[in-house]
Amino acid sequence: MLNVVILAAGKGTRMQSNLPKVMHSIAGKPMLEHVLQTVSLLEPAAIVVVTGHGASQVQKNFGSLPSLTFVTQSPQLGTGHAVQQALPMLKQADDSVTLVLYGDVPLVQASTLRLLLNDASKKLCLLTETLSDPTGYGRIVRDDKGNVRAIVEHKDASPDQLAIREVNTGIIAGPTSCMQRWLGKIDNSNAQNEYYLTDIVGLAVSEGFAVTTAQPSHAWETMGVNTRAQQARLERAWQAELAARLMDKGVTLADPARFDLRGNLDVGRDVFIDVGCVFEGNVQIGDGVYIGPGCIIKNSSISDGATIEAFSHIDDAVIGLGANVGPYARLRPGTNLASNTRIGNFVEIKNSVFGESSKANHLSYVGDAVIGNNVNIGAGTITCNYDGTNKHKTVIEDDAFIGSDTQLVAPVTVQKGATIGAGTTLTQDAPEGRLTLSRVQQKTVFGWTRPRPKS
């Protein structure tokens, strides 16, 4: 039985923010969310989040999650004191194990934690790392046989101990009953007058209890965030990892260093993604899709063979087989494009369906509309869907042709095969197969001169 304690009480003073530290984002998600998603893969019996600064905000964001309990650490007297607050919430059983994680160390992977937990029902297990510069970290002190004897915090370390490069990441797991006993014995006799969680290592050793270590597969797994600069470094490290994973699936990235994923991206084969693209939420991309530079795609599905040209914004849209979108197109929520549609530059679509092979090539707005198959929408066309209070629907049936600079005042229907002359303001239904237009008769005024400036 697994208990997980996540320490999330820090104020994050160096972040210079009113937002609780664990609510700051990596790859579009709060750091604490990353930890909780990883923990869920371990199927714990209980998750206890220790909050402090900004506790109400943290609980508001995550309080609905199952098996999640919050406790508050106040005052904040160190990591050992924080875990002590969680002890009453832990599940008890003969095989009960407690894993301690940190809300500001967001990217530790489930595979690493499973490795750490292998022997945690019988041993105290520490996640350590060997650094070229261990400044600021607690050192792993071993005896001449390589056995862990203690963890010494940097401020309390002797010169010989400061030379040690193996450091404590803070992530620790062990039998729940033993951790409860050891936490009851720690004190604050140290440079910071705090109750260190790491002091349980010395207590375990004094009892002859086995202490083992494991190390993560990647350095970024144990990178913590205390400053904006650290947040930026971890962001780029994680984006590089996400880019590498996509390339392993066969995606071509024009420049992996200029790619951002802030959610989940499912990709097919032979996908090309140019520089500066951002993917948010849940995005699905089919085979053979081309995405040009500078696109922002959120919560959308792009089918096989589609092309998204440069600087297009796509939000909560469905794009059909072989469709072509952009450049500089904006597809807003509710857009659904069938196969072989064409949406060109500076076209905005909202809550509208386009049938097969229909097109709006440039400079148009289509909102709250149903567009049939093989429809042509000319430049400057607008569906006037909002009367100031309610939204109304425009229907354009198959094979219709909408001339340039047309205003379609909804609710209105353009019937099958109808043609709307350029410059028309359509306020009534256009009949099937007919030309409909509305224009003021052109005239020339002779003898007229332009006004001149007064002398």
C-alpha atoms as one frame of an Amber mdcrd trajectory, in Angstrom:
protein
   0.000   0.000   0.000   1.456   3.324  -1.109   1.068   6.715   0.592   2.368
   9.802  -1.177   3.176  13.032   0.635   3.774  16.085  -1.569   5.365  19.103
   0.080   3.824  22.249  -1.390   3.927  24.825   1.384   6.670  27.114   0.063
   5.974  30.760  -0.609   8.513  31.040  -3.401   9.814  34.428  -2.292  12.439
  34.531  -5.027   9.767  34.058  -7.704   8.594  37.618  -6.873   4.969  36.587
  -7.370   1.623  36.523  -5.573   1.023  33.063  -7.025   1.926  30.092  -4.793
   5.174  28.605  -6.075   3.705  25.211  -6.979   1.093  26.954  -9.151   3.729
  28.323 -11.521   3.750  26.479 -14.819   6.055  24.196 -16.721   4.841  23.306
 -20.230   1.494  24.963 -19.634   0.593  23.125 -16.425   1.142  24.071 -12.764
   4.143  22.284 -11.297   1.961  20.532  -8.744  -0.220  19.161 -11.551   2.820
  17.498 -13.109   3.598  15.783  -9.807   0.004  14.660  -9.280  -0.241  13.229
 -12.794   2.946  11.238 -12.278   1.789  10.019  -8.877  -1.509   8.807 -10.344
   0.442   6.309 -12.460   1.638   4.664  -9.230  -1.971   4.081  -8.058  -1.445
   5.245  -4.443  -3.934   4.548  -1.673  -3.571   8.098  -0.352  -2.085  11.385
  -1.533  -1.493  14.106   1.042  -0.512  17.586  -0.120   1.088  19.746   2.558
   0.205  23.371   1.867   1.151  26.635   3.514   1.418  29.895   1.603  -1.507
  30.230  -0.789  -3.148  27.096   0.620  -6.674  28.157  -0.390  -5.619  28.779
  -3.980  -3.879  25.423  -4.247  -6.864  23.607  -2.772  -9.271  25.446  -5.068
  -7.382  24.201  -8.118  -6.858  20.596  -7.050  -9.385  19.880  -4.296 -11.711
  17.858  -6.539  -9.176  15.139  -7.289  -9.957  11.703  -5.760  -7.776  10.228
  -2.990  -6.309  13.686  -2.382  -6.123  15.227   1.099  -4.739  18.614   2.118
  -3.073  19.561   5.372  -1.625  22.929   6.300   1.856  23.477   7.698   1.834
  26.550   9.908   4.293  27.682  11.009   6.735  26.215   8.508   9.569  24.630
  10.447  11.273  22.509   7.823  10.695  19.446   5.649  10.561  17.029   8.572
   7.946  19.166  10.274   5.962  19.274   7.000   5.827  15.485   6.715   4.826
  15.253  10.381   1.651  17.197   9.520   0.713  14.535   6.973   1.217  11.503
   9.231  -2.364  11.317  10.575  -3.692  11.110   7.003  -1.600   8.150   5.893
  -3.048   4.704   5.297  -1.747   2.075   7.694  -0.993  -1.539   6.778   1.831
  -4.030   7.337   3.213  -3.325   3.870   2.433   0.406   3.898   5.080   2.578
   2.203   5.332   6.368   2.222   6.892   8.313  -0.644   7.794  11.989  -0.148
   7.834  14.279  -3.183   7.998  18.043  -3.769   5.552  20.271  -5.585   8.380
  22.411  -6.963  10.288  19.416  -8.377   7.712  18.701 -11.062   9.271  16.382
 -13.624  10.405  13.262 -11.780   9.206  10.323 -13.863   7.078   7.370 -12.780
   9.782   4.938 -13.993  12.289   6.519 -11.620   9.851   6.392  -8.715   9.060
   2.735  -9.379  12.789   2.029  -9.216  12.995   3.879  -5.907   9.995   1.998
  -4.505  11.274  -1.493  -5.336  12.604  -2.143  -1.827  10.811   0.610   0.078
   8.705  -1.782   2.161  11.893  -3.125   3.777  14.457  -0.347   3.336  14.770
   3.411   3.476  15.269   4.459  -0.161  16.806   7.770  -1.227  16.853   9.329
  -4.667  20.311  10.829  -5.090  22.237  12.483  -7.871  25.899  13.096  -8.620
  26.577  16.706  -9.588  29.655  18.472 -10.859  28.666  21.430  -8.675  26.788
  20.261  -5.557  26.642  23.707  -3.938  23.540  24.149  -1.831  22.575  20.478
  -1.715  22.651  18.080   1.202  25.542  15.600   0.839  25.238  11.822   0.955
  27.793  10.636   3.491  28.925   7.027   3.060  31.298   4.826   5.050  34.381
   3.118   3.602  32.195   0.236   2.401  29.888   2.557   0.487  26.996   2.322
   2.895  24.923   5.453   3.456  25.530   6.814   6.946  23.803  10.212   6.870
  22.701  13.240   4.857  24.383  16.472   5.859  22.875  19.762   4.735  25.212
  22.170   2.944  25.139  24.746   5.737  26.023  22.114   8.303  28.690  20.289
   6.267  32.407  20.129   7.102  35.019  20.949   4.433  35.474  17.228   3.696
  31.736  16.720   3.374  31.411  19.737   1.072  33.744  17.932  -1.346  31.184
  15.126  -1.787  29.393  15.324  -5.144  26.599  12.836  -4.478  23.653  14.855
  -3.229  20.212  14.347  -1.786  17.324  15.223  -4.081  14.903  15.201  -1.135
  12.780  12.423  -2.643  12.600   9.554  -0.172  10.548   6.407   0.451  10.316
   3.863   3.241   8.006   1.853   5.486   5.293   4.100   6.871   5.567   2.786
  10.420   9.332   3.354  10.501   9.072   6.855   9.052   6.502   7.756  11.697
   8.848   6.541  14.433  11.879   8.377  13.076   9.984  11.617  12.475   8.983
  11.574  16.133  12.652  11.652  17.129  14.115  14.424  14.955  15.010  17.813
  16.431  16.018  21.236  15.147  19.618  21.358  16.402  21.091  22.730  13.171
  22.129  25.967  11.492  18.605  26.811  10.375  16.762  25.651  13.508  14.522
  23.482  11.333  13.309  19.903  11.491  15.023  18.197   8.584  13.401  15.191
   6.935  16.913  14.041   6.051  17.701  13.450   9.744  15.684  10.229   9.584
  18.557   8.714   7.591  20.911   8.904  10.572  18.210   7.479  12.820  17.655
   4.573  10.421  21.385   3.860  10.315  21.612   3.931  14.125  18.941   1.212
  14.235  20.818  -0.883  11.679  18.050  -0.342   9.155  19.131  -0.732   5.522
  19.423   2.479   3.496  19.645   2.261  -0.291  19.835   4.786  -3.114  18.685
   5.135  -6.711  19.425   7.780  -9.313  17.169   9.264 -11.998  17.682   8.605
 -15.698  17.747  12.333 -16.529  19.130  15.322 -14.663  15.981  17.368 -15.303
  13.886  14.925 -13.249  15.179  16.348  -9.991  15.565  19.987 -11.007  13.661
  22.223  -8.607  12.270  25.690  -9.207  12.956  28.545  -6.805  13.508  31.411
  -9.268  12.201  32.574 -12.622  15.546  31.682 -14.178  15.320  28.120 -12.857
  11.771  27.910 -14.155  12.938  28.980 -17.628  15.828  26.487 -17.629  13.550
  23.631 -16.616  10.991  24.673 -19.237  13.576  24.450 -22.002  14.979  21.160
 -20.686  11.493  19.615 -20.653  10.608  21.011 -24.083  13.815  19.478 -25.450
  12.736  16.127 -23.990   9.242  16.421 -25.470  10.739  17.335 -28.849  13.048
  14.311 -28.713  10.107  12.016 -27.951   8.196  13.357 -30.956  11.172  12.904
 -33.252  11.476   9.317 -32.019   7.922   8.853 -33.353   8.970  10.097 -36.786
   8.007  13.769 -36.564  10.263  16.220 -38.371  10.898  19.351 -36.324  12.555
  22.124 -38.298  14.297  23.191 -35.088  13.684  21.229 -31.863  14.838  24.242
 -29.843  11.959  26.312 -31.248   9.046  24.066 -30.344   6.624  24.288 -27.424
   4.140  21.693 -26.196   1.800  22.750 -23.390  -0.443  19.727 -23.193  -0.732
  16.424 -25.062   0.134  15.895 -28.709  -0.730  12.697 -30.599   0.956  12.482
 -33.984   0.840  10.253 -37.033   3.649   9.460 -39.466   5.572  11.895 -41.647
   4.434  15.027 -39.839   6.427  18.221 -40.394   6.368  21.025 -37.821   8.169
  24.266 -38.635   9.752  26.647 -36.143   7.939  28.606 -33.450   4.795  26.470
 -33.207   2.917  26.134 -29.911   0.565  23.250 -29.097  -1.824  23.584 -26.152
  -4.336  21.242 -24.543  -5.106  18.042 -26.425  -4.097  18.029 -30.078  -4.301
  15.151 -32.566  -2.375  15.277 -35.843  -2.785  12.668 -38.592  -0.327  11.307
 -41.129   1.444  13.572 -43.593   0.375  16.838 -41.991   2.421  19.972 -42.672
   2.399  22.784 -40.108   4.098  26.024 -41.063   6.013  28.397 -38.803   4.475
  30.356 -35.973   1.205  28.421 -35.660  -0.716  28.128 -32.391  -2.907  25.019
 -32.176  -5.096  24.261 -29.164  -7.501  21.392 -28.420  -7.904  20.518 -32.081
  -7.811  17.589 -34.493  -6.014  17.766 -37.842  -6.641  14.917 -40.271  -4.262
  13.195 -42.678  -2.691  15.265 -45.424  -3.835  18.634 -44.123  -1.665  21.733
 -44.460  -1.597  24.518 -41.893   0.208  27.497 -43.339   2.263  30.009 -41.354
   0.943  32.015 -38.395  -2.466  30.386 -38.209  -4.358  30.185 -34.893  -6.530
  27.117 -34.400  -8.605  26.626 -31.254 -11.025  23.757 -30.597 -11.435  22.968
 -34.298 -11.657  19.869 -36.480  -9.782  19.950 -39.779 -10.575  17.330 -42.412
  -8.522  15.248 -44.815  -6.360  17.271 -47.162  -7.670  20.616 -45.948  -5.543
  23.720 -46.386  -5.613  26.485 -43.767  -3.810  29.815 -43.747  -1.515  31.623
 -43.696  -2.812  33.984 -41.011  -6.110  32.134 -40.582  -8.002  31.995 -37.309
 -10.243  29.029 -36.547 -12.209  29.590 -33.345 -14.096  27.034 -31.230 -16.728
  25.024 -33.038 -15.082  25.158 -36.452 -15.401  21.908 -38.402 -13.821  21.667
 -41.844 -14.589  18.703 -44.095 -12.089  17.200 -46.516 -10.323  19.340 -49.129
 -11.589  22.633 -47.756  -9.558  25.784 -48.235  -9.410  28.558 -45.639  -7.048
  31.293 -46.723  -5.250  34.284 -45.313  -7.007  36.567 -42.842 -10.137  34.421
 -42.662 -11.812  33.981 -39.282 -14.281  31.156 -38.651 -16.300  30.543 -35.496
 -18.820  27.804 -34.668 -19.274  26.876 -38.314 -19.247  23.760 -40.482 -17.680
  23.733 -43.948 -18.634  20.947 -46.363 -16.268  19.148 -48.719 -14.186  21.247
 -51.132 -15.679  24.535 -49.951 -13.410  27.551 -49.648 -13.054  30.989 -48.190
  -9.756  32.137 -49.587  -9.213  35.514 -48.014 -10.384  38.354 -45.792 -13.686
  36.950 -44.540 -15.571  36.269 -41.315 -17.873  33.248 -41.040 -19.655  32.728
 -37.740 -22.542  30.469 -36.668 -22.903  29.088 -40.183 -23.474  25.821 -42.010
 -21.667  25.754 -45.339 -22.444  22.999 -47.845 -20.168  21.289 -50.359 -18.334
  23.091 -53.174 -19.205  26.555 -51.889 -17.046  29.546 -52.820 -16.995  32.480
 -50.385 -15.447  35.590 -51.896 -13.115  38.064 -50.277 -14.587  40.420 -47.704
 -17.667  38.302 -47.005 -19.188  38.615 -43.537 -21.913  36.615 -41.838 -23.718
  39.159 -39.680 -24.621  36.657 -36.980 -25.074  38.859 -33.888 -27.893  41.359
 -33.396 -26.505  42.697 -30.141 -28.413  40.171 -28.034 -28.682  36.847 -29.845
 -26.642  34.825 -32.333 -28.324  33.738 -35.572 -27.443  31.106 -38.146 -26.478
  31.454 -41.783 -26.988  28.468 -44.106 -25.220  28.281 -47.456 -26.204  25.192
 -49.407 -24.171  23.126 -51.883 -22.568  24.733 -54.948 -23.441  28.299 -53.950
 -21.184  31.199 -54.970 -20.855  34.188 -52.663 -19.411  37.249 -54.365 -16.850
  39.499 -52.737 -17.835  42.087 -50.122 -21.135  40.379 -49.283 -22.914  40.765
 -45.958 -25.184  37.852 -45.042 -27.574  39.152 -42.367 -28.616  36.120 -40.319
 -30.896  34.317 -40.025 -30.675  33.757 -43.768 -30.296  30.875 -46.251 -28.523
  30.795 -49.590 -30.097  27.899 -51.406 -28.364  25.297 -53.544 -26.498  26.652
 -56.561 -27.422  30.265 -55.874 -25.075  33.109 -56.780 -24.798  36.258 -54.659
 -23.462  39.239 -56.563 -20.501  41.162 -55.196 -21.363  43.918 -52.754 -24.718
  42.470 -51.772 -26.310  42.868 -48.370 -28.511  39.787 -48.151 -31.415  40.053
 -45.717 -33.767  37.462 -47.245 -33.241  33.927 -48.462 -31.617  33.626 -51.885
 -33.469  31.168 -54.168 -31.907  28.076 -55.662 -29.919  28.511 -58.842 -30.592
  32.242 -59.191 -28.463  35.377 -59.107 -29.345  37.610 -56.180 -27.782  41.025
 -55.648 -28.513  44.375 -54.077 -26.754  47.472 -55.363 -27.464  51.175 -55.637
 -27.506  52.218 -59.284 -24.164  53.714 -60.274 -24.168  57.294 -61.435 -21.685
  59.995 -62.252 -22.215  63.594 -61.049 -20.941  66.040 -63.594 -19.744  69.471
 -62.557 -18.747  68.306 -59.052 -15.372  69.386 -57.678 -13.514  68.396 -54.577
 -13.532  70.834 -51.682 -10.403  72.935 -51.437  -8.620  74.216 -48.331  -9.655
  77.703 -47.298  -6.945  80.237 -48.065
